[in-house]
């Protein structure tokens, strides 16, 4: 590629990134609309530990910088508060403390190019720890690709993930398998899961072939 073509390609990408960052504002409004509807379900939301919405621009130094949302890396977080697990434990200081879990998250993060990743993160707890720290549940080239219905789908995944990573519910095999399914669909782990699947299939085939070979030998020897 010539210098002129390289420069043209970069300028075009810069322009598209700027357009995509402009689209963030409408996406942020759609996320807030869906969030606002869910927090009206007071009793259920309270069970999760309540639900809070925050944005990267709500915090310093971005908040005090005067920068526009098109000039920063945007993110919007939906997070739970703290919920009591109803029992005590002995901590590292040999003191009794209440067990709790908190801060399960659904968040939308925009890259410098304007593309978008959607994550969920499990409850953190002083009573136990989830194996995973975060899982990607969506990847979009443009914020306009994320409709109200798609955001609702993200929230449904998040609510189920809260249920699956809550300490009193995490022992369920069904919940464990759901978490593994989410990991399998995370683009960062797909190759790893596929290679593990191929190795498992290879072992199964070796057992089958080995069993057939033994059966054939016994058959030829007239022992079966």
Secondary structure, DSSP 4 states (H G I P E B T S, - for coil): --HHHHHHHHHHHHHHHHHHHHTHHHHHHHHHHHHHHHTT-HHHHHHHT-EEEEEGGGSTTHHHH---GGGS--EEEEEE-EEEEEEEEE-TTS-EEEEEEE--EEEEEE-TTS-EEEEEEPPEESS---S-S-EEEEEESSGGG--HHHHHHHHHHHHHHHHHHSTTTTT-HHHHHHHHHHHHHSTTTHHHHHHHHHHHHHHHHHHHHHHHHHHHHHHHTT--
